[in-house]
């Protein structure tokens, strides 16, 4: 599958969500979003309102909010309040980390209730559930993905990007086999090249969470390929 530069940009959630992310890096994410028309931009909660303000004049770019980030271990009540606040300040997508510890403990009811509470609070705002696959077995990935879809999420997302283990094509295939077409898949963590992105797209992934430097690198590679094909 060969995607155009425009198609790739509309698959990328560009993010500045590390612990040491600065306000200037959030500004950079906003500027890059406008330049390349990325579909969504993310910052840590303390800078999300600032990001909303920076992108207020660009309606084609969504602003995402992160909930329970990065551990997923907040109480459900805290996640609900965070979801409500982020939507109130202007987020039109929500990425929430599931209760990873509960999943690994086999407390599937808690996992489900936690996700469903955020989905209910979000209403019409799309919710992406983050599994954090670096800490899960293949069986746990399958169970977590199914629980998330049953709870009503729009996307099942692989990770926060904070863990050391990257998302792979095999990860996407495991999730796709688990959920079929019942929800979309977002990959995040370790996506560094155009080849990575297109291989995961072919496996069924339809959104990619990528840091600023890698997002630009991928767009530039796609632009070079497109220009070469046009004989420029």
N, C-alpha and C positions, 0 to 999 in steps of 0.2 A: 504494500500500500504506500503510494507516494502522495503525500499531503502538500498542499500549497502553503505558502507563507501565511496567508490569511487564515486558512483552516487551522494551522498549528497555533497561531496566536489565540484563536478562539477556543483552544483546548487548555490553555495554560492559566493556572491560578498563580500569579507571582506573589512571593511572600517575603516578609521581613519579620520572622517570628522566633528569633533566637533570644536567649536571655540577655545578651549584651547589645541587642539592636538599639541603635540611636535614632533620634528624631530625623537626623539628616539622611539616614538610610531609608526611613519611611518616605521622606520627600523624594528620594531617588526612585523608589518603587512606584510612586504616583506618576512621576515624570516618564518612566519607562512604560508604564501602563498606557499612558496617553500616546506616546510615540508609536507603540506597536499594537495598540488596541487589544491588549490581553483581556480575557473575559472577566477576570476577577482579581482583586488585590487584597492582601491580608497583612495586618500588623498585629502586634500583641495588644491586649485589651486597653492598656494605658494610653496607647497611641491611636486607637481605632477611630475615635472621634476626629482626630487631626486628619487621618486618612480620608474620612468621609468628606471633610471640608475641602481637601485638596482635589477630590474627584467629583465635586458637586456639579461641575459644568460638563461632565462626561457621562451621559446617561447609559452609554453602551457598555460601561465597565461597572461590574458589581463590586461591592465592598463586602468582604466576608469577615465574620467574627469567630474567634476561637473560644471554645467552652471546655472547661476541665483540662486545660492544656498546661503541661504536656502529659501528666501522669494518669488522668482519668479518675483519680481517687477522691475527688471532691464528693460531698454528699449530693444527693439528687436535688435537694432544696437549693443548694448553692448553684448548681448547674442551671436550674430553672431561673433563678434570679439573674444570673449572668446572661442567659439567653434573652430574657426580657429587656435587660439594659442595652445589650448590643443592638437589638432590633429597634429599640426606641431611639438610639442615636443615629440610626440610618443603615445598619447592615441589612443586606437582602439575601445573604446566605449565611449558614451557621455550620461550622465544623466542630463536632464534639468528640472528645475522647471517651470511649466506653469505659466501664469499670473493669479494667484489665485483671486486677486481682480477683474480683468476683468470678470472672470467666474462668480463670485458672483454678479457682476453688470449686468449680462445678456449681456455683450458685447462679444458675441461669435465670431464675425468676428475678433476682435483683438486677442482673444485666438488662433484661427485657424492660423492667419497670423504669429503670434509669433512662434508657433510650426513649421509651415511649413518652415519658414525662417531658423531655425536651422537645420531641416532635409535636406534642400537643401544645406546649407553650409557644412554639414557633409558628403554629398555624399554617399559613400558606407559604411561609419562608422555607425554602429547601434546607434540609438537614443532611449533612454528611457524617456518618459515624466512623470514627477512626479506631481501627482495631489494634494498632501498634503491633504489627506482625513479628517484629524482631523478638518479642517475648513469648510468642505462641508457637505451638506445634501445628502441623498441617491440619490435624483434626480440630484443634481449637480455632484455627482460622475459619474452617468450614462451619463450625457451630456458631461462632461469633457473627459471621456474615449472614447466616440464616436468621439468627435472633434479631439482627438489625433490620433486615428486610421485613420480618414479621411485625416489627415495631413501627414500621411506616417510613423509614428513611428514604431519601431520594437517591443517595449515593452510599456505597460502602467504600471507605477510604483505607488505604493500607497502613499509613503511619503518620507520625508527626514530623518526621525528618530529624528528630533529636537522637534517635537510637543509632547504634553503629551498623546494624545490619540493613543493607539496602533492599528496596523492593526489586523483585526480578520478574521476568516474564512468567516464570513458573508460579509465582505468587498470584499473578493476575488470572492465570488459568485455574488455579484452585478456587478462587473466589467466583469466577465465572461459572465453573461447574456446580458450585453450591447454590448460586442464586439465579442462574439463567438470565432471563430478561426482566426479572421482577424489579430490579433496581439497576442504576448505573454504577460504574466503578471509577474511583479516583486513585491514582498512584501518587505517592509522595515518599521521598527519601531515596537518594542515590541516583536520580535521573539526571544524567550529565550530558548526554549526546542526543543528536537527532535520531541516530540509530536506535538508542534505547527507547525513545518516545514512540517511534513508528512500530517497533517490534511489540511494545505493549498495546498500542492501538490495535494492531492486527489480532492480538489475543483477546480483545474485548474492552480495553480501558478507554474511557471517554472524557477524562479530565486528569490534569497533571499538576501537582503542587511542586513548584520549582523556585529556588532562590534566584535573586536578581542576576547574578553573574552567569549561572548556567542557563537561565531563560534567554538571555541575550545571545549567548554562544549558540544555542539551538536555533534561534531565529536567524542569526547571521549565516549559519551553515545552510539553512533552508533557502535563504536568499541567494547565496552563491550557486546552489544547485539550480534554482529557478532561472537565474541569469544565464547560466551555462546552457540550459535547455533552450533558451531563447536566442542563443548565439551572441549574447552581449559580452 
